Amino acid sequence: METGIPTSQEVNTQTADVIEPKQETFTQEDVNRIVAKRVAKYSDYEALKEKAAKFDELEEANKSELQKATERADSLQAELDAMKSAEQLRTLREEVSSSKGVPANLLTGTTKEECEAQADQLLNWAKPNSYPRVPDGGEPAGNVKKATREQFADWLNQNL
């Protein structure tokens, strides 16, 4: 009965064909020729290895120079950004100072709203609640014999 499935004897025969490699024989001359070809292929290996090492050294040195330049550029950019920010802040404070009539050096806010609020507070603080009352118009009272100026002059003369 034929089922299409190979028998164990057929399998063993097929495996034997696959497992047994062909064995070639080489003469000493053939081996020398093959080895010489391969050695010639890599004859400049040491020179290439030396060149690669030099290239790696140069690349590392350039990388270090590049890193230094990059760090310097980053540092300068940060300094420039800080200067721009300070200039914008100074301009903002000058703007609020001129519009509110307060000295710019008294403003410490970082936004326009903060500076305006500070200016308003300074103006409220500096504004007197009322003027002092002078009931007699600044004249010495009736029982004072000398004016304040004369009293001061006398005192000064006595103490010198």
MODELLER restraints for C-alpha pairs under 7 A, 6 or more apart:
rsr = mdl.restraints
at = mdl.atoms
rsr.add(forms.Gaussian(group=physical.xy_distance, feature=features.Distance(at['CA:89:A'], at['CA:110:A']), mean=6.54, stdev=0.5))
rsr.add(forms.Gaussian(group=physical.xy_distance, feature=features.Distance(at['CA:92:A'], at['CA:112:A']), mean=6.47, stdev=0.5))
rsr.add(forms.Gaussian(group=physical.xy_distance, feature=features.Distance(at['CA:93:A'], at['CA:104:A']), mean=5.67, stdev=0.5))
rsr.add(forms.Gaussian(group=physical.xy_distance, feature=features.Distance(at['CA:93:A'], at['CA:107:A']), mean=6.53, stdev=0.5))
rsr.add(forms.Gaussian(group=physical.xy_distance, feature=features.Distance(at['CA:93:A'], at['CA:115:A']), mean=6.66, stdev=0.5))
rsr.add(forms.Gaussian(group=physical.xy_distance, feature=features.Distance(at['CA:94:A'], at['CA:104:A']), mean=5.59, stdev=0.5))
rsr.add(forms.Gaussian(group=physical.xy_distance, feature=features.Distance(at['CA:96:A'], at['CA:115:A']), mean=6.63, stdev=0.5))
rsr.add(forms.Gaussian(group=physical.xy_distance, feature=features.Distance(at['CA:96:A'], at['CA:116:A']), mean=6.23, stdev=0.5))
rsr.add(forms.Gaussian(group=physical.xy_distance, feature=features.Distance(at['CA:97:A'], at['CA:103:A']), mean=5.74, stdev=0.5))
rsr.add(forms.Gaussian(group=physical.xy_distance, feature=features.Distance(at['CA:97:A'], at['CA:104:A']), mean=5.03, stdev=0.5))
rsr.add(forms.Gaussian(group=physical.xy_distance, feature=features.Distance(at['CA:100:A'], at['CA:119:A']), mean=6.57, stdev=0.5))
rsr.add(forms.Gaussian(group=physical.xy_distance, feature=features.Distance(at['CA:102:A'], at['CA:119:A']), mean=6.23, stdev=0.5))
rsr.add(forms.Gaussian(group=physical.xy_distance, feature=features.Distance(at['CA:107:A'], at['CA:115:A']), mean=5.85, stdev=0.5))
rsr.add(forms.Gaussian(group=physical.xy_distance, feature=features.Distance(at['CA:107:A'], at['CA:118:A']), mean=6.47, stdev=0.5))
rsr.add(forms.Gaussian(group=physical.xy_distance, feature=features.Distance(at['CA:107:A'], at['CA:119:A']), mean=6.96, stdev=0.5))
rsr.add(forms.Gaussian(group=physical.xy_distance, feature=features.Distance(at['CA:108:A'], at['CA:115:A']), mean=6.76, stdev=0.5))
rsr.add(forms.Gaussian(group=physical.xy_distance, feature=features.Distance(at['CA:109:A'], at['CA:115:A']), mean=4.73, stdev=0.5))
rsr.add(forms.Gaussian(group=physical.xy_distance, feature=features.Distance(at['CA:140:A'], at['CA:147:A']), mean=6.41, stdev=0.5))
